[in-house]
Amino acid sequence: MEKTEFRPVGEDGPVGFFVLEETRVNGTSYLLVTESEDDQAEAYIMKDTSQDGEPEARYVFVEDDDELEAVAKIFAELLEDVDIEL
């Protein structure tokens, strides 16, 4: 798996993540990412906040508990062999 460099909104400088899965919910794109390929690595959910027509995606970490729980359930269904804990 290849590490992708992101510049998350509100973060200092670029951060490298492995993208485990991607999904779209109600017109919003979400990524399930991790900093390591280790089986016990922490995963994060990021969402694209860019507007239609913008040349680049703008990702932020999902912090709203309800949104995080809902999207985590979708990723858990997509990745049946992965245990996602909040």
LUMKE-366709 format. One record per atom (N, C-alpha, C, O): atom name; residue number from 1; chain; x negated, y negated, z negated. Coordinates in Angstrom, 2 decimals. Example, Ala and Ser with C-alpha at 12.3 -4.5 7.8 and 13.67 -1.06 7.14 Angstrom:
% residues 2
  atom   nr  kette       xx       yy       zz
     N    1      A   -13.19     5.69    -7.80
    CA    1      A   -12.30     4.50    -7.80
     C    1      A   -13.20     3.30    -7.80
     O    1      A   -14.24     3.32    -8.46
     N    2      A   -12.85     2.25    -7.08
    CA    2      A   -13.67     1.06    -7.14
     C    2      A   -12.90    -0.03    -7.87
     O    2      A   -13.41    -1.14    -8.04
***
This chain:
% residues 86
  atom   nr  kette       xx       yy       zz
     N    1      A    -0.85     1.17     0.00
    CA    1      A     0.00     0.00     0.00
     C    1      A    -0.90    -1.24     0.00
     O    1      A    -1.94    -1.26    -0.66
     N    2      A    -0.50    -2.27     0.73
    CA    2      A    -1.29    -3.48     0.86
     C    2      A    -0.80    -4.56    -0.09
     O    2      A     0.40    -4.77    -0.25
     N    3      A    -1.74    -5.25    -0.72
    CA    3      A    -1.40    -6.34    -1.63
     C    3      A    -1.12    -7.59    -0.81
     O    3      A    -1.88    -7.94     0.10
     N    4      A    -0.03    -8.28    -1.15
    CA    4      A     0.38    -9.49    -0.45
     C    4      A     0.19   -10.68    -1.37
     O    4      A     0.50   -10.61    -2.56
     N    5      A    -0.32   -11.77    -0.82
    CA    5      A    -0.55   -12.97    -1.62
     C    5      A     0.67   -13.87    -1.59
     O    5      A     1.20   -14.18    -0.53
     N    6      A     1.11   -14.27    -2.76
    CA    6      A     2.25   -15.16    -2.92
     C    6      A     1.78   -16.42    -3.63
     O    6      A     0.80   -16.41    -4.37
     N    7      A     2.50   -17.49    -3.41
    CA    7      A     2.31   -18.73    -4.15
     C    7      A     3.66   -19.05    -4.78
     O    7      A     4.39   -19.92    -4.30
     N    8      A     4.00   -18.34    -5.88
    CA    8      A     5.31   -18.54    -6.50
     C    8      A     5.51   -19.98    -6.96
     O    8      A     4.59   -20.61    -7.47
     N    9      A     6.72   -20.49    -6.78
    CA    9      A     7.07   -21.83    -7.21
     C    9      A     6.85   -21.91    -8.72
     O    9      A     7.33   -21.07    -9.47
     N   10      A     6.14   -22.93    -9.15
    CA   10      A     5.90   -23.13   -10.57
     C   10      A     4.67   -22.43   -11.11
     O   10      A     4.33   -22.60   -12.28
     N   11      A     3.99   -21.64   -10.29
    CA   11      A     2.78   -20.94   -10.72
     C   11      A     1.55   -21.67   -10.19
     O   11      A     1.61   -22.31    -9.14
     N   12      A     0.43   -21.57   -10.91
    CA   12      A    -0.82   -22.18   -10.47
     C   12      A    -1.54   -21.24    -9.51
     O   12      A    -1.98   -20.16    -9.92
     N   13      A    -1.65   -21.63    -8.27
    CA   13      A    -2.41   -20.86    -7.30
     C   13      A    -1.72   -19.59    -6.85
     O   13      A    -0.63   -19.25    -7.31
     N   14      A    -2.39   -18.88    -5.94
    CA   14      A    -1.81   -17.65    -5.39
     C   14      A    -1.90   -16.47    -6.36
     O   14      A    -2.78   -16.41    -7.22
     N   15      A    -0.97   -15.54    -6.19
    CA   15      A    -0.93   -14.32    -7.00
     C   15      A    -0.75   -13.15    -6.02
     O   15      A     0.06   -13.23    -5.10
     N   16      A    -1.50   -12.07    -6.23
    CA   16      A    -1.38   -10.91    -5.36
     C   16      A    -0.43    -9.88    -5.95
     O   16      A    -0.55    -9.52    -7.12
     N   17      A     0.51    -9.40    -5.13
    CA   17      A     1.46    -8.39    -5.56
     C   17      A     1.60    -7.31    -4.49
     O   17      A     1.42    -7.56    -3.30
     N   18      A     1.93    -6.12    -4.95
    CA   18      A     2.34    -5.04    -4.07
     C   18      A     3.86    -5.11    -4.01
     O   18      A     4.52    -5.13    -5.05
     N   19      A     4.43    -5.13    -2.82
    CA   19      A     5.88    -5.17    -2.65
     C   19      A     6.39    -3.73    -2.63
     O   19      A     6.07    -2.97    -1.72
     N   20      A     7.17    -3.37    -3.65
    CA   20      A     7.70    -2.02    -3.76
     C   20      A     8.99    -1.83    -2.96
     O   20      A     9.21    -0.77    -2.37
     N   21      A     9.82    -2.86    -2.94
    CA   21      A    11.12    -2.77    -2.25
     C   21      A    11.64    -4.17    -2.00
     O   21      A    11.25    -5.13    -2.67
     N   22      A    12.52    -4.28    -1.03
    CA   22      A    13.16    -5.54    -0.69
     C   22      A    14.64    -5.28    -0.47
     O   22      A    15.02    -4.24     0.06
     N   23      A    15.48    -6.22    -0.90
    CA   23      A    16.92    -6.10    -0.68
     C   23      A    17.51    -7.49    -0.51
     O   23      A    16.88    -8.50    -0.80
     N   24      A    18.74    -7.51    -0.03
    CA   24      A    19.45    -8.78     0.16
     C   24      A    20.80    -8.65    -0.53
     O   24      A    21.53    -7.69    -0.28
     N   25      A    21.13    -9.61    -1.39
    CA   25      A    22.38    -9.61    -2.13
     C   25      A    23.04   -10.98    -1.96
     O   25      A    22.44   -12.01    -2.27
     N   26      A    24.27   -10.98    -1.46
    CA   26      A    25.02   -12.22    -1.26
     C   26      A    24.20   -13.29    -0.52
     O   26      A    24.25   -14.47    -0.87
     N   27      A    23.47   -12.86     0.49
    CA   27      A    22.71   -13.80     1.31
     C   27      A    21.36   -14.21     0.75
     O   27      A    20.67   -15.02     1.37
     N   28      A    20.97   -13.67    -0.39
    CA   28      A    19.69   -14.00    -1.00
     C   28      A    18.76   -12.79    -0.93
     O   28      A    19.17   -11.67    -1.26
     N   29      A    17.52   -13.01    -0.51
    CA   29      A    16.53   -11.94    -0.44
     C   29      A    15.81   -11.80    -1.77
     O   29      A    15.42   -12.79    -2.39
     N   30      A    15.63   -10.56    -2.20
    CA   30      A    14.92   -10.24    -3.44
     C   30      A    13.81    -9.25    -3.15
     O   30      A    13.93    -8.39    -2.28
     N   31      A    12.71    -9.39    -3.89
    CA   31      A    11.59    -8.46    -3.81
     C   31      A    11.33    -7.86    -5.17
     O   31      A    11.42    -8.54    -6.19
     N   32      A    11.02    -6.57    -5.19
    CA   32      A    10.53    -5.90    -6.39
     C   32      A     9.03    -5.77    -6.19
     O   32      A     8.59    -5.07    -5.28
     N   33      A     8.25    -6.42    -7.04
    CA   33      A     6.80    -6.47    -6.87
     C   33      A     6.09    -6.01    -8.13
     O   33      A     6.66    -6.01    -9.23
     N   34      A     4.83    -5.61    -7.96
    CA   34      A     3.98    -5.23    -9.09
     C   34      A     2.56    -5.67    -8.79
     O   34      A     2.17    -5.79    -7.63
     N   35      A     1.78    -5.90    -9.83
    CA   35      A     0.39    -6.33    -9.65
     C   35      A    -0.56    -5.16    -9.46
     O   35      A    -1.71    -5.34    -9.05
     N   36      A    -0.09    -3.95    -9.77
    CA   36      A    -0.95    -2.77    -9.74
     C   36      A    -0.19    -1.58    -9.16
     O   36      A     1.03    -1.53    -9.24
     N   37      A    -0.92    -0.65    -8.60
    CA   37      A    -0.30     0.57    -8.08
     C   37      A    -0.16     1.66    -9.15
     O   37      A     0.28     2.77    -8.87
     N   38      A    -0.55     1.33   -10.38
    CA   38      A    -0.44     2.25   -11.50
     C   38      A     1.03     2.58   -11.76
     O   38      A     1.89     1.71   -11.66
     N   39      A     1.31     3.85   -12.08
    CA   39      A     2.69     4.29   -12.33
     C   39      A     3.36     3.56   -13.48
     O   39      A     4.58     3.44   -13.50
     N   40      A     2.60     3.07   -14.44
    CA   40      A     3.16     2.40   -15.61
     C   40      A     3.06     0.88   -15.52
     O   40      A     3.25     0.19   -16.52
     N   41      A     2.77     0.35   -14.34
    CA   41      A     2.60    -1.09   -14.17
     C   41      A     3.92    -1.82   -14.35
     O   41      A     4.99    -1.28   -14.07
     N   42      A     3.83    -3.05   -14.82
    CA   42      A     5.02    -3.87   -14.95
     C   42      A     5.45    -4.34   -13.57
     O   42      A     4.62    -4.64   -12.71
     N   43      A     6.75    -4.40   -13.37
    CA   43      A     7.31    -4.86   -12.10
     C   43      A     8.07    -6.16   -12.35
     O   43      A     8.56    -6.41   -13.45
     N   44      A     8.17    -6.96   -11.33
    CA   44      A     8.86    -8.24   -11.40
     C   44      A     9.84    -8.34   -10.24
     O   44      A     9.61    -7.75    -9.18
     N   45      A    10.91    -9.07   -10.43
    CA   45      A    11.85    -9.32    -9.36
     C   45      A    11.73   -10.80    -9.00
     O   45      A    11.81   -11.68    -9.85
     N   46      A    11.52   -11.03    -7.70
    CA   46      A    11.40   -12.39    -7.20
     C   46      A    12.50   -12.62    -6.18
     O   46      A    12.94   -11.69    -5.50
     N   47      A    12.96   -13.88    -6.08
    CA   47      A    13.98   -14.19    -5.07
     C   47      A    13.52   -15.33    -4.20
     O   47      A    12.77   -16.22    -4.63
     N   48      A    13.99   -15.29    -2.96
    CA   48      A    13.66   -16.31    -1.98
     C   48      A    14.63   -17.48    -2.14
     O   48      A    15.84   -17.31    -2.00
     N   49      A    14.10   -18.65    -2.44
    CA   49      A    14.94   -19.83    -2.64
     C   49      A    14.87   -20.80    -1.46
     O   49      A    15.40   -21.91    -1.54
     N   50      A    14.22   -20.39    -0.37
    CA   50      A    14.12   -21.28     0.79
     C   50      A    15.48   -21.39     1.48
     O   50      A    16.34   -20.52     1.36
     N   51      A    15.65   -22.48     2.18
    CA   51      A    16.88   -22.73     2.92
     C   51      A    16.76   -22.13     4.32
     O   51      A    15.65   -21.95     4.82
     N   52      A    17.90   -21.81     4.95
    CA   52      A    17.89   -21.31     6.32
     C   52      A    17.14   -22.28     7.22
     O   52      A    17.32   -23.49     7.14
     N   53      A    16.30   -21.73     8.06
    CA   53      A    15.55   -22.55     9.00
     C   53      A    14.19   -22.99     8.52
     O   53      A    13.39   -23.51     9.30
     N   54      A    13.89   -22.81     7.22
    CA   54      A    12.56   -23.16     6.73
     C   54      A    11.56   -22.15     7.27
     O   54      A    11.86   -20.96     7.34
     N   55      A    10.37   -22.61     7.65
    CA   55      A     9.39   -21.71     8.26
     C   55      A     8.80   -20.66     7.30
     O   55      A     8.35   -19.60     7.75
     N   56      A     8.79   -20.94     6.00
    CA   56      A     8.23   -20.01     5.03
     C   56      A     9.20   -19.76     3.89
     O   56      A     9.97   -20.64     3.50
     N   57      A     9.15   -18.56     3.35
    CA   57      A     9.96   -18.21     2.19
     C   57      A     9.35   -18.87     0.95
     O   57      A     8.13   -19.06     0.87
     N   58      A    10.20   -19.21    -0.01
    CA   58      A     9.76   -19.76    -1.30
     C   58      A    10.28   -18.82    -2.37
     O   58      A    11.48   -18.74    -2.60
     N   59      A     9.38   -18.10    -3.03
    CA   59      A     9.78   -17.12    -4.03
     C   59      A     9.60   -17.65    -5.44
     O   59      A     8.62   -18.33    -5.75
     N   60      A    10.56   -17.33    -6.29
    CA   60      A    10.49   -17.62    -7.72
     C   60      A    10.80   -16.33    -8.47
     O   60      A    11.48   -15.44    -7.95
     N   61      A    10.28   -16.23    -9.69
    CA   61      A    10.60   -15.09   -10.53
     C   61      A    12.03   -15.23   -11.03
     O   61      A    12.43   -16.32   -11.44
     N   62      A    12.79   -14.15   -10.99
    CA   62      A    14.17   -14.18   -11.49
     C   62      A    14.09   -14.19   -13.02
     O   62      A    13.49   -13.30   -13.62
     N   63      A    14.69   -15.20   -13.64
    CA   63      A    14.65   -15.34   -15.09
     C   63      A    16.03   -15.23   -15.73
     O   63      A    16.13   -14.96   -16.92
     N   64      A    17.08   -15.44   -14.95
    CA   64      A    18.44   -15.34   -15.48
     C   64      A    18.73   -13.88   -15.80
     O   64      A    18.62   -13.02   -14.93
     N   65      A    19.09   -13.59   -17.06
    CA   65      A    19.28   -12.21   -17.51
     C   65      A    20.35   -11.46   -16.73
     O   65      A    20.16   -10.30   -16.39
     N   66      A    21.48   -12.11   -16.44
    CA   66      A    22.56   -11.45   -15.72
     C   66      A    22.13   -11.12   -14.29
     O   66      A    22.38   -10.02   -13.79
     N   67      A    21.49   -12.07   -13.63
    CA   67      A    21.01   -11.85   -12.26
     C   67      A    19.94   -10.76   -12.25
     O   67      A    19.95    -9.89   -11.38
     N   68      A    19.03   -10.81   -13.21
    CA   68      A    17.96    -9.82   -13.30
     C   68      A    18.52    -8.42   -13.47
     O   68      A    18.08    -7.49   -12.80
     N   69      A    19.49    -8.26   -14.36
    CA   69      A    20.09    -6.96   -14.61
     C   69      A    20.81    -6.43   -13.37
     O   69      A    20.69    -5.25   -13.04
     N   70      A    21.56    -7.29   -12.69
    CA   70      A    22.32    -6.87   -11.51
     C   70      A    21.38    -6.43   -10.38
     O   70      A    21.61    -5.40    -9.76
     N   71      A    20.35    -7.21   -10.12
    CA   71      A    19.42    -6.87    -9.04
     C   71      A    18.58    -5.65    -9.41
     O   71      A    18.27    -4.83    -8.55
     N   72      A    18.21    -5.52   -10.69
    CA   72      A    17.44    -4.35   -11.13
     C   72      A    18.24    -3.07   -10.90
     O   72      A    17.66    -2.05   -10.53
     N   73      A    19.55    -3.11   -11.11
    CA   73      A    20.39    -1.93   -10.85
     C   73      A    20.35    -1.55    -9.38
     O   73      A    20.31    -0.36    -9.04
     N   74      A    20.36    -2.54    -8.51
    CA   74      A    20.31    -2.26    -7.07
     C   74      A    18.96    -1.64    -6.71
     O   74      A    18.91    -0.65    -5.97
     N   75      A    17.88    -2.19    -7.23
    CA   75      A    16.57    -1.61    -6.96
     C   75      A    16.46    -0.19    -7.53
     O   75      A    15.84     0.67    -6.90
     N   76      A    17.04     0.05    -8.68
    CA   76      A    17.02     1.39    -9.27
     C   76      A    17.73     2.39    -8.36
     O   76      A    17.29     3.54    -8.24
     N   77      A    18.82     1.98    -7.73
    CA   77      A    19.52     2.85    -6.79
     C   77      A    18.71     3.09    -5.53
     O   77      A    18.68     4.20    -5.00
     N   78      A    18.04     2.04    -5.04
    CA   78      A    17.23     2.18    -3.84
     C   78      A    16.00     3.06    -4.07
     O   78      A    15.57     3.78    -3.17
     N   79      A    15.46     3.00    -5.27
    CA   79      A    14.27     3.76    -5.62
     C   79      A    14.63     4.78    -6.69
     O   79      A    14.28     4.61    -7.85
     N   80      A    15.31     5.81    -6.30
    CA   80      A    15.82     6.80    -7.26
     C   80      A    14.74     7.41    -8.14
     O   80      A    15.02     7.77    -9.29
     N   81      A    13.51     7.54    -7.62
    CA   81      A    12.45     8.19    -8.38
     C   81      A    11.67     7.21    -9.27
     O   81      A    10.67     7.60    -9.88
     N   82      A    12.10     5.96    -9.35
    CA   82      A    11.43     4.96   -10.16
     C   82      A    12.31     4.55   -11.32
     O   82      A    13.50     4.28   -11.14
     N   83      A    11.74     4.52   -12.52
    CA   83      A    12.49     4.13   -13.72
     C   83      A    12.23     2.65   -13.98
     O   83      A    11.10     2.26   -14.26
     N   84      A    13.28     1.83   -13.87
    CA   84      A    13.14     0.40   -14.08
     C   84      A    13.73     0.05   -15.44
     O   84      A    14.91     0.27   -15.71
     N   85      A    12.87    -0.50   -16.31
    CA   85      A    13.30    -0.92   -17.63
     C   85      A    13.22    -2.44   -17.71
     O   85      A    12.25    -3.04   -17.24
     N   86      A    14.24    -3.06   -18.29
    CA   86      A    14.24    -4.52   -18.44
     C   86      A    13.70    -4.90   -19.79
     O   86      A    13.62    -6.09   -20.11
***
